[in-house]
Amino acid sequence: MLHKNRLLKGAICALFTVGGLPAVSHAAVVASVKPLGFIAAAIADGVTPVEVLLPDGASEHDYSLRPSDIKRIKNADLLVWVGPEMEAFLPQSAAQLPAQKNLELSALPAVKPLLIKGADAHEDEGGEHHPHHDEHSAEQGEHHHHGEYNMHLWMSPEIARKSAVAIHDKLLELMPQRKDKLDANLQQFEADLAAAETSIRAQLAPVKDRGYFVFHDAYGYFEKQYGLSPRGHFTVNPEIQPGAQRLHQIRTELVEQKAVCVFAEPQFRPAVIQAVARGTSVRQGTLDPLGTNLSVVRDSYVQFLKQLSGQYASCLKGD
Ligand SMILES: [Zn+2]
């Protein structure tokens, strides 16, 4: 196992990781959130370790970096993140990295044309009479700016594919001697992703016309990719309580049976969802937009997509 390559930085890091030791001046791929770590792990498998900043249970919308995070970013071979409109905790640290170690996915020319509008933009288009922007009420002291686009880019298999290519290219620049492995990993990821998409499409086809509500506005890319029929979300930012008017509107639709499911998330209290669903026949499911229960290994990203698909399907089909 220990051949000449062990002197390569990547191999040394891998040894540290296998032993589970906290490596001190450890360089690695550092991803902001787990699903981006999943994509990176597919490409970096056997080349360099992947670490994730956001701990399980934390929200991508209001995380603050710990001193150890800042150190990890500084020592990273590569930082993978969405951009300042998603990870508001990152721009300062990212700006201190040299450009070749800073991969901001939303800024990639291959990704930009694939961005979709955020929910508020959608709602403004809709003819429904519900008041928009009810999250923007006075009760929220610190309001996080939400840009024009939905920035949950890891929900898009298409953007994941572009991201994998970009991660591959960055790692290749940094470690040209690992070209064969990086190329093989990218090919494998693309093949696994294509296969997963086919099975997800088949799983969701029978339920794609069933209405439902999600807890927060995270799922637009996935829903669009598979032609699902969301009726709306409880909140744009899960840290902000849904407004009374929004809740009333959702309840009205549930009573009128325009939706068969309401989806909570593992991190967020379902009390508000239970209250809205009370006395209706709507089912309650859970969607995990961050793959909380999955470890960061080579095939985690396709597992993540399949898990989401399964979570949609089991509630929407209702058996
Ligand atoms: Zn989110």
Boltz pocket constraint, residues with backbone or C-beta under 6 A from the ligand:
constraints:
  - pocket:
      binder: B
      contacts: [[A, 60], [A, 61], [A, 152], [A, 216], [A, 217], [A, 218], [A, 236]]
      max_distance: 6.0
